Amino acid sequence: MVIKGNARAIFNLGAASILAVSLAACGSFGGFGSSEQTVAEPPPAPEMPASIRADEIVGRWGLASYMNPNDRSRTENAARGQCKNPYVIGAGASGGVIMHLADQATPQELRLKGSPSGKNYIGPAGPAGGDQDREIVSFDGRVLVTRFIDKDAATRYGNMVYVRCAPRA
């Protein structure tokens, strides 16, 4: 009987081993017992063109900012006074504009981006409305008002008012 008991234990151990190997094989093929799931990420949405062209904002601008919307007209006048020392928005090599990002000392090429909601943004390549972008609040050809998307930058800089400087005589 002792021999019979050992044979049964060896048989049970062998059967358990075969079952474990077969279950492991199923898991490696994504079948039963698989703990890994492959989720295909959707491709990034293509950039939408902005309704404002880069060449429309290239130029010399007086710059000021406001926090309180009631101060907008006063701030526009203050920005006009800054044309003695204008902020220059240059044309980028790949169709963008050369401007500063928040808290960056060196200007870089930024893109004008549109969004499905109809809003326009200025920022580095990537989806519209990213943390480094600024929303174009209004633009009439002479006055450009932007606001940073990043809450901290928006709090520090407020609404940026750019007033186009008259061309040099």
Secondary structure in CASP SS format (residue, H / E / C, confidence):
PFRMAT SS
TARGET T0000
AUTHOR 0000-0000-0000
METHOD secondary structure of the structure
MODEL  1
M C 1.00
V H 1.00
I H 1.00
K H 1.00
G H 1.00
N H 1.00
A H 1.00
R H 1.00
A H 1.00
I H 1.00
F H 1.00
N H 1.00
L H 1.00
G H 1.00
A H 1.00
A H 1.00
S H 1.00
I H 1.00
L H 1.00
A H 1.00
V H 1.00
S H 1.00
L H 1.00
A H 1.00
A H 1.00
C H 1.00
G H 1.00
S H 1.00
F C 1.00
G C 1.00
G C 1.00
F C 1.00
G C 1.00
S C 1.00
S C 1.00
E C 1.00
Q C 1.00
T C 1.00
V C 1.00
A C 1.00
E C 1.00
P C 1.00
P C 1.00
P C 1.00
A C 1.00
P C 1.00
E C 1.00
M E 1.00
P E 1.00
A C 1.00
S C 1.00
I C 1.00
R C 1.00
A H 1.00
D H 1.00
E H 1.00
I H 1.00
V C 1.00
G E 1.00
R E 1.00
W E 1.00
G E 1.00
L E 1.00
A E 1.00
S E 1.00
Y E 1.00
M C 1.00
N C 1.00
P H 1.00
N H 1.00
D H 1.00
R H 1.00
S H 1.00
R H 1.00
T H 1.00
E H 1.00
N H 1.00
A H 1.00
A H 1.00
R H 1.00
G H 1.00
Q H 1.00
C H 1.00
K H 1.00
N C 1.00
P C 1.00
Y E 1.00
V E 1.00
I E 1.00
G E 1.00
A E 1.00
G C 1.00
A C 1.00
S C 1.00
G C 1.00
G C 1.00
V E 1.00
I E 1.00
M E 1.00
H C 1.00
L C 1.00
A C 1.00
D C 1.00
Q C 1.00
A C 1.00
T C 1.00
P C 1.00
Q E 1.00
E E 1.00
L E 1.00
R E 1.00
L E 1.00
K E 1.00
G E 1.00
S C 1.00
P C 1.00
S C 1.00
G C 1.00
K C 1.00
N E 1.00
Y E 1.00
I E 1.00
G E 1.00
P C 1.00
A C 1.00
G C 1.00
P C 1.00
A C 1.00
G C 1.00
G C 1.00
D C 1.00
Q C 1.00
D C 1.00
R E 1.00
E E 1.00
I E 1.00
V E 1.00
S E 1.00
F E 1.00
D C 1.00
G C 1.00
R C 1.00
V E 1.00
L E 1.00
V E 1.00
T E 1.00
R E 1.00
F E 1.00
I C 1.00
D C 1.00
K H 1.00
D H 1.00
A H 1.00
A H 1.00
T H 1.00
R H 1.00
Y H 1.00
G C 1.00
N E 1.00
M E 1.00
V E 1.00
Y E 1.00
V E 1.00
R E 1.00
C C 1.00
A C 1.00
P C 1.00
R C 1.00
A C 1.00
END
